[in-house]
Amino acid sequence: MSHSPPPGTPKARIPGPQQPPPPYPRIGAGLWRRFLGGGLALWALTAWVTYETRNSAPLPTLILLGSFLVPVAFVLWAYERHSRDLGVSAILGCFLAGGTLGVLGTSLMEPYLLRPSPGMFVCVGLFEEAAKLGALVFVLQRQPYLRGLRAGLVLGAAVGFGFAALESAGYAVGAALSTEGIDLRALLETEILRGVLAPVGHGLWTAIAGGVLLSRRRLSGDFRVGTPVIGTYLGVSLLHALWDSTHGLAIWMVARLTGTGLERGLFTLGYLVRPSAEQEHLFTLFSVGGSALVALAGVGWMRSLARRDSSWRNTP
């Protein structure tokens, strides 16, 4: 004879099926915004403390925050929006190891190209893009499952942003050091300018090249270096060279339009001697306009690649 349980007695619950945890870390939406906002606040506070105290102790913090803030924020955005399934280790490896190897590779090659000339910028573009692509291949050689256009765009951008962060730190150190001591104003101007331009520089160029490279990767993990990869490499190297030579090209165009002599020498010299107000306005127009055109060309190229891959719109 069975008895019904008295009212109010808790009933046993049968657990339902458990969902397996996702293979990637749970990162809340908008982490990159919080990181960028908090990082900007810390960078501004560090700059204020350094200025008020005239103490050199906060300088490493100021340089590292300013150099890594925008690149890390973009990598976080890319991971949150398009690459959770690729894994944190792959993105961190590309950002840190890839960026470091790229900087070391270019540091070994560029001392042979110290004389300013149009050919120098072409060679720098070729060498730096080759070093970054080589770093990407080195980091991913033991991970054959990482292939496809989307993976290449994200991981290539990670290598490029790691390169940009370390390069910006070097430029910031160079700007801060002067014969009269620490030049804080030059340091801050360098970090602000390079931080604003970082998304349309190294990260963009290596994303394009990495996207095409990994889109042609074999199932075995081997990298195919065919005509599309070589053509893309040459194209992003050209964008890189045009970006670096915008300053000299603007001076050359101003000299041609205003009738200043020795136009070719002015490109090598890098500045106009006692420029007039008209020349200053023309230089600003050509240099800013030229940089904008190069940036738009790179962004348009990357967007055209992203539209070809349906997985880009269906990522976690």
Secondary structure as GFF3:
##gff-version 3
##sequence-region A 1 316
A	DSSP	alpha_helix	31	53	.	.	.	ID=ss1
A	DSSP	alpha_helix	59	82	.	.	.	ID=ss2
A	DSSP	three_ten_helix	84	86	.	.	.	ID=ss3
A	DSSP	alpha_helix	88	93	.	.	.	ID=ss4
A	DSSP	pi_helix	94	98	.	.	.	ID=ss5
A	DSSP	alpha_helix	99	109	.	.	.	ID=ss6
A	DSSP	three_ten_helix	110	113	.	.	.	ID=ss7
A	DSSP	alpha_helix	118	140	.	.	.	ID=ss8
A	DSSP	alpha_helix	149	176	.	.	.	ID=ss9
A	DSSP	beta_strand	177	178	.	.	.	ID=ss10
A	DSSP	beta_strand	181	182	.	.	.	ID=ss11
A	DSSP	alpha_helix	184	197	.	.	.	ID=ss12
A	DSSP	three_ten_helix	198	200	.	.	.	ID=ss13
A	DSSP	alpha_helix	202	215	.	.	.	ID=ss14
A	DSSP	alpha_helix	227	258	.	.	.	ID=ss15
A	DSSP	alpha_helix	263	269	.	.	.	ID=ss16
A	DSSP	alpha_helix	277	307	.	.	.	ID=ss17
A	DSSP	three_ten_helix	310	313	.	.	.	ID=ss18
###
